[in-house]
Amino acid sequence: MERYPSLNAKWLTAKREDQIPVVFLHGFLGTKQTWSAVAEEMGRPAMAVDLPGHGSTPSIEGEGPWFEATIERFIAVLDQQGVSAVDLVGYSLGGRIAALVAQKYPSRVRRLVLESSHLGLANPQDRKDRQQSDQAWSQRFASDWPQVLQAWYEQPIFQSNRAFRESLIQEIASQNPNRLSKALVGFSLGHQEPIERLDHPVLYVTGSLDHKYEQLGRLYAQHHRAAQGLQTVFIHESIGGAGHNVHLEQPGTYLSRVRNFLNQDHI
């Protein structure tokens, strides 16, 4: 088995040479198919990938650098597809990876849409605590599948998605729990280097019911405005009636906001 596997990619809508594609990156427990409905309504060439440990992409083996390896494998996908630059849309974990891709390979990204995505923990103790928490969850994913999914979605940030919970769990239950268990540790926020600045236009989307990420969105926007030398746009968009998973809970409003941001010429 390859230690750093290739990312399984799929065009969700037809590729066109005359348009910059939108590439979607799912969150933890998602797959490339998570974005099918959104992509069909986006009105743009759209592609999605399965991140390591999810869908049809195997886990990274051993104690490898998950973030670094995933970034390099993602750029390899763009190269294989003959795509020079993209608009990147990421939810939660996918947004974290999207931001890291933009930071390391700025010429390959035009604009960023980050939905409920953390830009990193600066405090070493907070990072250590998060690693320990994710390790504990990882053990539960490996030993108590699929019952652990009920407990996972009882966490405070997911309280608003109760109407979707059973269908979510049914969809996720078909995935490989051992791969997900490894991904939870490998992609732990405690292992992610904090992102201090983003030099691309950013739309940061949060749900009004997700108080943790609403606060983070406001803080990130304030930081961007205060930072010296940052001339790019950073928009924090709060969408009512949604929690952590905005594109699932309020798809119409989410699509409207994202399309407007990606299609504006003057940003």
C-alpha positions, 0 to 999 in steps of 0.5 A: 500500500502506498504510504501517501495515496493519490486523492480520488477525484471526480468532476461533478459537472462538466469540465470547460477550458474557458472557465476556472473550475470550482473545487470542493473539499469536504469535511471530516466524515464527508466524501466528494459526493457530499458536494453533488447537489451544491455543484449541480446548482453552482453553474460552474465546472466543478470537481471534488476529491476524497481526502485521505481516509475518506470515501475511496482514498486510503489513509496515510500510513504511519506517522506521516505528515497528513496536511503536507502530503494532502496538499502535495497530492491535491496539487498533483490532481490539478496537474493531472487534470490540466488545471492551472488555477481554481476557486477553492470551496471547503467545509470544516476540515476541507476549508482548513486544507483549502487555506493551507493549499492557498498559502503554499501554492498561491498561484493555483488558487484564485478565491477561497470560500471557507465554511466553518473552518478553523485557521489553527490554534496558536496556544501550544497547550490548546494544540496538545489538548486537541490532540488528546481529544481527537485521539480519544475520539479516534479510539471510539471510531475504531472500537464502537462503529457505527454507534459512535456517530450518534455521540459525535453528532451530539457535540454542541456545534452539531445541535442544529442539524438534528433534522438531517442526522439520521440520513447523515449517519446512514450515509457515513456508516458505509465508510471504513471506520479504521480509515476515519479513525486514522484521519481524525488523528492525522488531521487533528487541529492540534497538528495544524500550523496556524494560518496567520494571513491569507492573501486571496479574496476570502468568503468566510461562511458561518451559521448564526446558530454556530456560536463558536464559529460565528465568533471566530469569523468575526475575529478573523475578519477583524484580524484581516482588517487590522493586518498591515499589508493585506489588501485583499477582501475578507468577508464574513457572511453569517447565514441565519437558521444554520449551524456548523454545516451551512451548505446542508442546512441552508443550501439556497442561501449558501449557494446565493452567497457563494455564487455572488462572491465567486462571480464578482469581477471587481474583488 
